Amino acid sequence: MTGNSTVRIGFGQGFWGDSSEAPVRLVEDGPLDYLALDYLAEVTMSILQKQYQENPSHGYARDFPPLVERLAPTLLARGIQVLANAGGVNPRACAEEIRRRAPQLKVAVVEGDNLLPHLPALLEAGEEFRNLDMGEPLAPLLDRLRSANVYLGAFPLAQALASGAHVVVSGRCADAALALAPMIHRYGWRADEVDKLAAGVVAGHIVECGAQTTGGNCLADWRSIPDLARIAYPVLEIQSDGACVVTKHERYGNGPSGGRVSLASVKEQLVYEIGDPARYFTPDVVADFTTVRLAEDGPNRVRVSGARGLPAPEKLKVSISYHWGWKAAGTLVFSAPHGAEKARRAAEIVWARCADLGLSFAGRNVEVFGEETALLRMAVRDPERRTVDRFTREMIPLVLNGPPGATGYGDGRPKVHEVVAYWPALVSRSVVAPKVEVLA
């Protein structure tokens, strides 16, 4: 599909757990063509994989289908298409739940990012999945892996939009791909139009963290940002040549929206998590951020231009997680007077008792917050669960056998949690096969 009209894309989630009201306000409070929602961070995939192993009907962001059900009448009335990577490690189950809750909607699912079942064969075929930071091969960790997902690009998402689906559900994809896909779909951008693709990636990167672009988590003059309680999430206005304006809806429900789109807020997000600004790798294009120019275009409007691109890389990034060991953290509060002194003495007592028990940890940490009344936080991690579990038994006794005035122990012993570590790697593009299917 091609055309010259401005496309408006709202970005309503920056992570799983972001505001549940933001997508509603984007859809209802102003003009919009597409709603993009980014649910996935690296650690999220391992959490969803664990949920999937416990229950094969889970493994996706389960608050997304109820949101779509709530939005369905407005989506249909206004012709808004939704893209979300809420599918996690089980995008089909997510799509099927949407169909169950909102049967009036057409749903497309994009799969092919989950490499976990294929890793043994890929390793045998010569894909080493060497750690991008350490250079070590993945094979020794094969029996400890929790998830392995390649970052898909925007073109499979655009194909799903072309099916006429009201909702497109994917697993892992590049964050900016959720914004780039509508541009490819609406304007027919080709894979060799690298400057246009780079413009779309830059625009998508600016809004991928939601309200960070509209004044949330903003270092620049944060005290003056209006009404953060009703902060509006960002909207992209992008044209067929890649010219883009970052803005927000003026309304929030029945009143004016809060937050601010400014040069400062956009600049902060532009340099967020980009590494080499001259070579920002994505599945669709290598974008050059050093050529980007920003300019004010009116109140709460910033114009973005000048992006340049190079052809897409031959390798795609893979986000892999694996079991490292175990951790536990506990807290106690010590009352005045001299709360901080009591807390530090309590920590010394715990470490001494652990030493008497022959315990040593791969890592340990102590934090003391406050002076007269103080909070003590102690944490450990270790490959052996029994070592961590034994530590959890040493803090609570301080209530009776440590410094006076300990409280805040109502939750009992600290709980032991699995430590899931992150392994970034690359895989040949040729072994990745995205699949698009529209659910009947």
LUMDRENZA-357248 format. One line per field, with one value per residue (C-alpha): residue number from 1; residue in three letters; y negated, x negated, z negated. Coordinates in nm, 4 decimals. Each point is the difference from the previous one (the first is absolute). Layout:
kedren NUM,... .
drendren Ala,... .
yy Y,... .
xx X,... .
zz Z,... .
# end
This chain:
kedren 1,2,3,4,5,6,7,8,9,10,11,12,13,14,15,16,17,18,19,20,21,22,23,24,25,26,27,28,29,30,31,32,33,34,35,36,37,38,39,40,41,42,43,44,45,46,47,48,49,50,51,52,53,54,55,56,57,58,59,60,61,62,63,64,65,66,67,68,69,70,71,72,73,74,75,76,77,78,79,80,81,82,83,84,85,86,87,88,89,90,91,92,93,94,95,96,97,98,99,100,101,102,103,104,105,106,107,108,109,110,111,112,113,114,115,116,117,118,119,120,121,122,123,124,125,126,127,128,129,130,131,132,133,134,135,136,137,138,139,140,141,142,143,144,145,146,147,148,149,150,151,152,153,154,155,156,157,158,159,160,161,162,163,164,165,166,167,168,169,170,171,172,173,174,175,176,177,178,179,180,181,182,183,184,185,186,187,188,189,190,191,192,193,194,195,196,197,198,199,200,201,202,203,204,205,206,207,208,209,210,211,212,213,214,215,216,217,218,219,220,221,222,223,224,225,226,227,228,229,230,231,232,233,234,235,236,237,238,239,240,241,242,243,244,245,246,247,248,249,250,251,252,253,254,255,256,257,258,259,260,261,262,263,264,265,266,267,268,269,270,271,272,273,274,275,276,277,278,279,280,281,282,283,284,285,286,287,288,289,290,291,292,293,294,295,296,297,298,299,300,301,302,303,304,305,306,307,308,309,310,311,312,313,314,315,316,317,318,319,320,321,322,323,324,325,326,327,328,329,330,331,332,333,334,335,336,337,338,339,340,341,342,343,344,345,346,347,348,349,350,351,352,353,354,355,356,357,358,359,360,361,362,363,364,365,366,367,368,369,370,371,372,373,374,375,376,377,378,379,380,381,382,383,384,385,386,387,388,389,390,391,392,393,394,395,396,397,398,399,400,401,402,403,404,405,406,407,408,409,410,411,412,413,414,415,416,417,418,419,420,421,422,423,424,425,426,427,428,429,430,431,432,433,434,435,436,437,438,439,440 .
drendren Met,Thr,Gly,Asn,Ser,Thr,Val,Arg,Ile,Gly,Phe,Gly,Gln,Gly,Phe,Trp,Gly,Asp,Ser,Ser,Glu,Ala,Pro,Val,Arg,Leu,Val,Glu,Asp,Gly,Pro,Leu,Asp,Tyr,Leu,Ala,Leu,Asp,Tyr,Leu,Ala,Glu,Val,Thr,Met,Ser,Ile,Leu,Gln,Lys,Gln,Tyr,Gln,Glu,Asn,Pro,Ser,His,Gly,Tyr,Ala,Arg,Asp,Phe,Pro,Pro,Leu,Val,Glu,Arg,Leu,Ala,Pro,Thr,Leu,Leu,Ala,Arg,Gly,Ile,Gln,Val,Leu,Ala,Asn,Ala,Gly,Gly,Val,Asn,Pro,Arg,Ala,Cys,Ala,Glu,Glu,Ile,Arg,Arg,Arg,Ala,Pro,Gln,Leu,Lys,Val,Ala,Val,Val,Glu,Gly,Asp,Asn,Leu,Leu,Pro,His,Leu,Pro,Ala,Leu,Leu,Glu,Ala,Gly,Glu,Glu,Phe,Arg,Asn,Leu,Asp,Met,Gly,Glu,Pro,Leu,Ala,Pro,Leu,Leu,Asp,Arg,Leu,Arg,Ser,Ala,Asn,Val,Tyr,Leu,Gly,Ala,Phe,Pro,Leu,Ala,Gln,Ala,Leu,Ala,Ser,Gly,Ala,His,Val,Val,Val,Ser,Gly,Arg,Cys,Ala,Asp,Ala,Ala,Leu,Ala,Leu,Ala,Pro,Met,Ile,His,Arg,Tyr,Gly,Trp,Arg,Ala,Asp,Glu,Val,Asp,Lys,Leu,Ala,Ala,Gly,Val,Val,Ala,Gly,His,Ile,Val,Glu,Cys,Gly,Ala,Gln,Thr,Thr,Gly,Gly,Asn,Cys,Leu,Ala,Asp,Trp,Arg,Ser,Ile,Pro,Asp,Leu,Ala,Arg,Ile,Ala,Tyr,Pro,Val,Leu,Glu,Ile,Gln,Ser,Asp,Gly,Ala,Cys,Val,Val,Thr,Lys,His,Glu,Arg,Tyr,Gly,Asn,Gly,Pro,Ser,Gly,Gly,Arg,Val,Ser,Leu,Ala,Ser,Val,Lys,Glu,Gln,Leu,Val,Tyr,Glu,Ile,Gly,Asp,Pro,Ala,Arg,Tyr,Phe,Thr,Pro,Asp,Val,Val,Ala,Asp,Phe,Thr,Thr,Val,Arg,Leu,Ala,Glu,Asp,Gly,Pro,Asn,Arg,Val,Arg,Val,Ser,Gly,Ala,Arg,Gly,Leu,Pro,Ala,Pro,Glu,Lys,Leu,Lys,Val,Ser,Ile,Ser,Tyr,His,Trp,Gly,Trp,Lys,Ala,Ala,Gly,Thr,Leu,Val,Phe,Ser,Ala,Pro,His,Gly,Ala,Glu,Lys,Ala,Arg,Arg,Ala,Ala,Glu,Ile,Val,Trp,Ala,Arg,Cys,Ala,Asp,Leu,Gly,Leu,Ser,Phe,Ala,Gly,Arg,Asn,Val,Glu,Val,Phe,Gly,Glu,Glu,Thr,Ala,Leu,Leu,Arg,Met,Ala,Val,Arg,Asp,Pro,Glu,Arg,Arg,Thr,Val,Asp,Arg,Phe,Thr,Arg,Glu,Met,Ile,Pro,Leu,Val,Leu,Asn,Gly,Pro,Pro,Gly,Ala,Thr,Gly,Tyr,Gly,Asp,Gly,Arg,Pro,Lys,Val,His,Glu,Val,Val,Ala,Tyr,Trp,Pro,Ala,Leu,Val,Ser,Arg,Ser,Val,Val,Ala,Pro,Lys,Val,Glu,Val,Leu,Ala .
yy 0.0000,-0.3463,-0.3569,-0.3478,-0.0731,-0.0293,0.3225,-0.0336,0.2695,-0.0021,0.1854,0.1097,0.2423,-0.0159,0.3280,0.2718,-0.1686,-0.3485,-0.2058,0.1938,-0.3275,-0.1416,0.2104,-0.0938,-0.3699,0.0210,0.1689,-0.2167,-0.3473,-0.0936,0.1062,0.3228,0.2526,0.2568,0.0910,0.1621,0.1712,0.1273,0.2515,0.1782,-0.0570,0.2569,0.1309,0.0122,0.2824,0.2265,-0.0758,0.0848,0.3147,0.1174,-0.0668,0.1919,0.3006,-0.0015,-0.0413,0.0394,-0.2344,-0.2854,-0.1639,-0.3312,-0.3329,0.1084,-0.3549,-0.0739,0.1963,-0.1710,-0.3352,0.0854,0.1103,-0.3398,-0.1873,0.2098,-0.2264,-0.3082,0.1842,0.1035,-0.3379,-0.1952,0.2556,0.0218,0.2980,0.1256,0.1517,0.1578,0.2399,0.1128,0.3546,0.0601,0.3666,0.1066,-0.2503,0.2476,0.0519,-0.3783,-0.0432,0.2757,-0.1593,-0.3298,0.1771,0.1615,-0.3329,-0.2124,0.2301,-0.3020,-0.0791,0.1496,0.1091,0.0822,0.1697,-0.0311,0.2890,0.1253,-0.1858,0.2884,0.1875,0.1960,0.3306,-0.0336,-0.0877,0.3525,0.0329,-0.3528,0.0601,0.3250,-0.1918,-0.2407,-0.2922,-0.0725,-0.2711,-0.1523,-0.2509,-0.3487,-0.1337,0.2892,0.1913,0.3345,0.2735,0.0961,0.3797,0.0601,-0.1622,0.1976,0.1918,-0.3215,-0.2126,-0.1603,-0.1934,-0.0902,-0.2502,-0.1730,-0.3602,-0.0011,-0.3086,-0.2114,0.1693,0.3054,-0.2392,-0.2084,0.3169,0.0757,-0.3518,0.0482,0.2932,-0.2519,0.1259,-0.2283,0.1375,0.1321,0.2090,0.0946,0.1469,-0.1655,-0.2736,-0.3097,-0.2696,-0.2557,0.2555,-0.0489,-0.3591,0.0649,0.2716,-0.2358,-0.2288,0.2891,0.1156,-0.3405,-0.1406,0.3155,-0.0672,0.2588,0.1753,-0.1964,-0.3426,-0.0185,-0.3713,0.0293,0.3122,-0.1768,-0.2921,0.2455,0.1716,-0.3321,-0.1035,0.3366,-0.0134,-0.3432,0.1253,0.3641,-0.0747,-0.1685,-0.2919,-0.0453,-0.2065,-0.2157,-0.1026,0.3128,0.0982,-0.3206,-0.1582,-0.3369,-0.2364,0.2803,-0.2187,-0.2168,0.2810,-0.0444,0.2517,0.3259,0.1690,-0.0401,0.0307,0.0611,0.2666,-0.0887,-0.0155,0.0084,-0.1914,0.1353,-0.0622,0.2107,-0.1505,0.0763,-0.3532,0.0354,-0.2000,0.1305,-0.1312,0.0987,-0.0311,-0.3305,0.1690,0.2597,0.1193,-0.3070,-0.2351,-0.1133,0.2545,-0.0203,0.0461,-0.1837,0.0780,-0.2154,0.0005,0.1090,0.2955,0.1206,-0.0371,0.2041,0.2841,-0.0281,0.0877,0.2650,0.3476,-0.0577,0.0986,-0.1288,-0.2884,0.0321,0.3686,0.0876,0.3572,0.1199,0.2945,-0.2355,-0.2595,-0.1391,-0.3541,-0.2939,-0.2120,-0.2557,-0.1505,-0.0517,-0.3554,-0.1161,-0.3211,-0.1443,0.0039,-0.1699,0.0791,0.3688,0.0666,0.0959,0.0575,0.2803,0.0129,0.0922,0.3706,0.2036,0.3751,0.2897,0.3426,0.2443,0.2178,0.3644,0.1035,-0.0482,-0.0517,0.2779,-0.0580,0.3120,0.0600,0.2794,0.1256,-0.1438,0.0852,-0.1408,-0.3208,-0.1361,-0.3438,-0.0990,-0.3214,-0.1116,-0.3422,-0.1234,-0.2708,-0.3158,-0.0917,0.1006,0.2113,0.0026,0.1095,0.2847,0.1064,0.0135,0.1981,0.2407,0.0643,0.0790,0.2508,0.1772,0.0306,0.1303,0.2651,0.0998,0.0358,0.2198,0.2222,0.0287,-0.2025,-0.2061,-0.1655,-0.0794,-0.3474,-0.1909,-0.3543,-0.2229,-0.3274,-0.2297,-0.2774,-0.2735,-0.1180,-0.0143,0.2509,0.2210,0.2793,0.2866,0.1967,0.3084,0.2107,0.2996,0.2088,0.3343,0.2942,0.2278,-0.0418,0.1560,-0.2666,-0.2788,0.1744,0.0243,-0.3762,-0.0678,0.1512,-0.2439,-0.3410,0.0463,0.1239,-0.3493,-0.1134,0.1662,0.0587,-0.3081,-0.3746,-0.1444,-0.1435,0.2357,0.0099,0.0420,0.3787,0.0760,0.1824,0.2485,0.1433,-0.1403,0.2029,0.1801,-0.0854,0.1388,-0.2143,-0.0125,-0.1400,-0.1695,0.1241,-0.2268,0.1667,-0.0038,0.2488,0.0169,-0.1659,0.2960,0.2392,-0.2218,0.0570,-0.2424,0.1291,-0.2069,0.1581,-0.1495,0.1823,0.1041 .
xx 0.0000,-0.1356,0.1055,-0.1173,0.2188,-0.1577,0.0001,0.0579,-0.1455,0.0538,-0.2450,0.1774,-0.2281,-0.3694,-0.0186,0.2197,0.1567,0.0225,0.3184,0.3137,0.1825,-0.2481,0.1191,0.3601,-0.0793,-0.1964,0.2896,0.2775,-0.1505,-0.1221,-0.0529,-0.1926,-0.0585,-0.2076,-0.0604,-0.3373,-0.0715,-0.3409,0.0242,-0.3341,-0.3331,-0.2815,0.0932,0.3681,-0.0627,-0.1468,0.2930,0.2500,-0.1928,0.0199,0.3750,0.0367,-0.1865,0.2322,0.3113,-0.0113,0.2978,-0.2028,-0.3276,0.1395,0.1028,0.3369,0.1213,-0.0082,0.3104,0.2263,-0.1362,0.0859,0.3477,0.0492,-0.1268,0.1772,0.3037,-0.2196,-0.2511,0.2774,0.1725,-0.3179,-0.1835,-0.3026,-0.2350,-0.1966,-0.3490,-0.1459,-0.2789,0.2128,-0.0135,-0.3265,-0.0963,0.3568,0.1448,0.2547,0.1598,0.0123,0.1685,0.2495,0.0940,0.0612,0.2254,0.1887,0.0546,0.0572,0.1261,0.0947,-0.3696,-0.2288,-0.3273,-0.3328,-0.2900,-0.3699,-0.2213,-0.3505,-0.1984,-0.0168,-0.3254,-0.0117,0.1279,-0.2418,-0.3207,-0.1529,0.0423,-0.1263,-0.3071,-0.0628,0.0254,-0.2719,0.1855,-0.2076,0.2126,-0.3136,0.0650,-0.0262,-0.1723,-0.2298,-0.0469,0.0705,0.1989,0.3482,-0.0307,-0.1199,0.3201,0.2414,0.1603,0.0520,0.1764,0.3347,0.0829,-0.1481,0.1793,-0.1243,0.1020,0.2305,0.0331,0.2870,0.0734,0.1835,0.2054,0.0802,0.1077,0.2349,0.1460,0.0553,0.2316,0.2476,-0.0438,0.1314,-0.2615,-0.3487,-0.1647,-0.3673,-0.2659,-0.3418,-0.0583,-0.2156,0.1677,-0.0063,0.1454,0.3398,-0.0008,-0.1829,0.2425,0.2987,-0.2208,-0.1087,0.3605,0.1534,-0.2689,-0.1375,-0.3587,-0.2403,-0.2897,-0.2504,0.1433,-0.2421,0.0337,0.3768,-0.0378,-0.2605,0.2405,0.2646,-0.2428,-0.1089,0.3630,0.0863,-0.2990,0.1048,0.3433,-0.0728,-0.0216,0.3380,0.0287,-0.3760,0.0468,0.2770,-0.1739,-0.0022,-0.3344,-0.1370,-0.3112,0.0414,0.1979,0.2233,0.1540,0.1709,0.1597,0.3773,0.2425,-0.1961,0.3040,0.1724,-0.3024,0.0814,-0.1980,-0.1763,0.1437,-0.2021,0.1194,-0.1994,0.0200,-0.0913,-0.3492,-0.0828,0.0562,0.1205,0.1420,0.0103,0.3006,0.2791,0.3765,0.1185,0.2763,-0.0055,0.3538,0.2086,-0.2913,-0.3339,-0.2784,-0.3134,-0.3636,-0.2072,-0.1561,-0.3102,-0.3453,-0.1336,0.2364,-0.0552,-0.3784,-0.0125,0.1907,-0.1932,-0.3305,0.1563,-0.1552,-0.1480,-0.3675,-0.1853,0.2187,-0.1370,0.0911,0.3243,0.0697,0.3560,0.1383,0.1159,-0.2749,-0.3142,0.0959,-0.2369,0.1148,-0.2793,0.1812,0.3300,0.1237,0.2646,0.2002,0.2958,0.3180,0.2371,0.1178,-0.0561,-0.1272,-0.3562,-0.0958,-0.2494,-0.1936,-0.3292,-0.0274,-0.2215,-0.0197,-0.2142,0.1254,0.1297,-0.2647,-0.0538,0.0247,0.2948,-0.0225,0.1215,0.1036,-0.0837,0.0515,-0.1401,0.0074,-0.2905,0.0909,0.2009,0.0427,0.1776,0.0405,0.1463,0.0713,0.0373,0.0723,-0.1866,0.1656,-0.1567,-0.2221,-0.3119,0.1926,-0.2745,-0.2625,0.2274,0.0599,-0.3706,-0.0689,0.2817,-0.1551,-0.3342,0.1744,0.1674,-0.3253,-0.1817,0.2662,-0.0141,-0.3776,0.0382,0.2311,-0.2620,0.2050,-0.1565,0.1890,-0.0783,0.1317,0.1346,0.1142,0.1035,0.1902,0.1027,0.2515,0.0682,-0.1693,0.2113,0.2519,-0.1704,0.0830,-0.2462,-0.0006,-0.2200,-0.0244,-0.1976,-0.0290,-0.1639,0.0149,0.1077,0.3555,-0.0708,-0.2635,0.2461,0.2753,-0.2219,-0.0637,0.3756,0.0142,-0.2469,0.1714,0.3291,-0.1601,-0.1519,0.3409,-0.0802,-0.3759,-0.1354,-0.0079,0.3158,0.2921,0.0248,0.3345,0.1431,-0.0253,0.3658,-0.0707,-0.2281,-0.3156,-0.1314,0.1177,-0.2381,0.0280,-0.1652,-0.2677,0.0496,-0.2968,-0.0013,-0.1970,0.0021,-0.1065,0.0371,0.1458,-0.0033,0.3028,0.0376,0.1034,0.2831,0.3427,0.2722,0.3534,0.3190,0.3417,0.3462,0.2224,0.3342 .
zz 0.0000,0.0885,-0.0609,-0.0989,-0.3006,-0.3422,-0.2012,-0.3743,-0.2250,-0.3760,-0.2233,-0.3152,-0.1868,-0.0765,-0.1934,-0.1446,-0.3015,0.1501,-0.0346,0.0898,0.0619,0.2525,0.2993,-0.0766,-0.0082,0.3252,0.1779,-0.1416,-0.0444,0.3473,0.3617,0.0445,0.2782,-0.1873,-0.3637,-0.0750,-0.3328,-0.1118,-0.2845,0.0172,-0.1695,-0.0107,-0.3441,0.0987,0.2458,-0.2687,-0.2324,0.2738,0.0940,-0.3607,-0.0039,0.3262,-0.1419,-0.2991,0.2150,0.3822,0.0339,-0.1525,0.1035,0.1215,-0.1538,-0.1328,-0.0637,0.3739,0.1128,-0.2590,0.1185,0.3616,-0.1078,-0.1660,0.3053,0.2649,0.0631,0.0440,0.2186,0.2353,0.0006,0.0737,0.2160,-0.2294,0.0366,-0.3008,-0.0021,-0.3136,-0.0892,-0.2936,0.1388,-0.1845,0.0437,0.0832,0.2510,0.1369,-0.3421,-0.0443,0.3386,-0.0711,-0.3319,0.1786,0.2487,-0.2878,-0.1764,0.3114,0.2793,0.2100,0.0522,0.2620,-0.1617,0.1673,-0.1737,0.0874,-0.1106,0.0697,-0.2651,-0.2492,0.0676,-0.3260,0.1480,0.2921,-0.1863,-0.0064,0.3766,0.0644,-0.2151,0.1851,0.3288,-0.1083,-0.1597,-0.3103,-0.1644,-0.1515,-0.2762,0.1492,-0.3120,-0.0969,0.3262,-0.1632,0.1816,-0.1196,0.0227,-0.3609,-0.1302,0.2150,-0.2883,-0.2012,0.2617,-0.0809,0.3188,0.3386,0.2208,0.3116,0.0630,0.3017,0.2154,0.1267,0.3317,-0.1451,-0.2134,0.3069,0.1816,-0.2877,0.0186,0.3728,-0.0802,-0.1387,-0.3554,-0.2707,-0.2403,0.0782,-0.2721,0.0108,-0.2202,-0.0201,0.2514,0.0076,-0.2076,0.2798,0.2444,-0.1621,0.1255,0.3283,0.1144,0.0506,0.2096,0.2211,0.0315,0.0694,0.2296,0.1624,-0.1051,0.1447,-0.1697,0.2105,-0.0961,-0.2873,-0.0790,-0.0377,-0.2125,-0.2131,-0.0474,-0.1177,-0.2367,-0.1521,-0.0457,-0.1523,-0.2318,-0.1262,-0.1090,-0.0905,-0.3728,-0.0078,-0.2387,-0.0285,0.3173,-0.1459,-0.3205,-0.2129,-0.1550,0.1516,-0.1489,0.1693,-0.2212,-0.1265,-0.2692,0.2610,0.2019,-0.0399,-0.1460,0.0104,-0.1538,0.3387,0.2235,0.3666,0.1840,0.3274,0.3498,0.3231,0.3039,0.2929,0.3730,0.3027,0.0318,-0.3642,-0.1291,-0.3581,-0.2900,-0.3569,-0.1913,-0.2407,-0.0274,-0.1476,-0.1983,-0.2784,-0.0610,-0.0792,-0.0626,0.1386,0.0195,-0.2086,0.0854,0.2567,0.3375,0.0275,0.1539,-0.3375,-0.0445,0.3575,-0.0218,-0.3198,0.1626,0.3270,-0.1707,-0.2269,0.0481,0.3444,-0.0328,0.3072,0.1242,0.3543,0.0302,-0.1765,0.1082,0.0521,0.1984,0.2772,0.0354,-0.1605,-0.1024,-0.0374,-0.2924,0.0463,0.2992,-0.1838,-0.0482,-0.2486,0.0107,-0.1865,0.2085,-0.2413,-0.3547,-0.0825,0.3525,0.0988,0.3628,0.0711,0.3271,0.1633,-0.0822,0.2305,0.0345,0.1179,0.1175,-0.2602,-0.1698,0.0936,-0.3657,-0.2342,-0.3749,-0.2294,-0.3590,-0.2024,-0.3703,-0.2163,-0.3565,-0.1981,-0.3585,-0.2898,-0.1987,-0.3054,-0.1533,-0.3338,-0.1884,-0.3606,-0.1457,-0.3104,-0.2063,-0.1397,-0.1585,0.1984,0.2504,0.2642,-0.2543,-0.1120,0.3610,0.0848,-0.3157,0.0887,0.3412,-0.1620,-0.2254,0.2926,0.1976,-0.3078,-0.0579,0.3665,-0.0262,-0.3094,0.2082,0.2739,0.2461,0.2751,0.2808,0.3616,-0.0728,-0.2975,-0.0682,-0.2911,0.0229,-0.2854,0.0630,-0.2558,-0.3184,-0.3156,0.1341,0.2588,0.2408,0.0386,0.3259,0.0371,0.3144,0.1199,0.3158,0.0655,0.2429,-0.2865,-0.1237,-0.3397,-0.0673,0.0709,-0.1937,-0.3089,0.0129,-0.0129,-0.3495,-0.1526,0.0290,-0.1847,-0.3270,-0.0307,-0.1260,-0.3327,0.0014,0.1793,-0.0653,-0.1560,0.1906,0.2988,0.1789,0.3504,-0.0045,0.0683,0.3254,-0.1730,0.1514,0.3270,0.2987,0.2339,0.3701,0.3096,0.1630,0.3756,0.1909,0.3397,0.3024,0.3084,0.3243,0.3793,0.2445,0.3782,0.1557,0.2354,-0.2791,-0.1263,0.1584,-0.1137,0.0496,0.0284,-0.0500,-0.0275,-0.2464,0.1455 .
# end
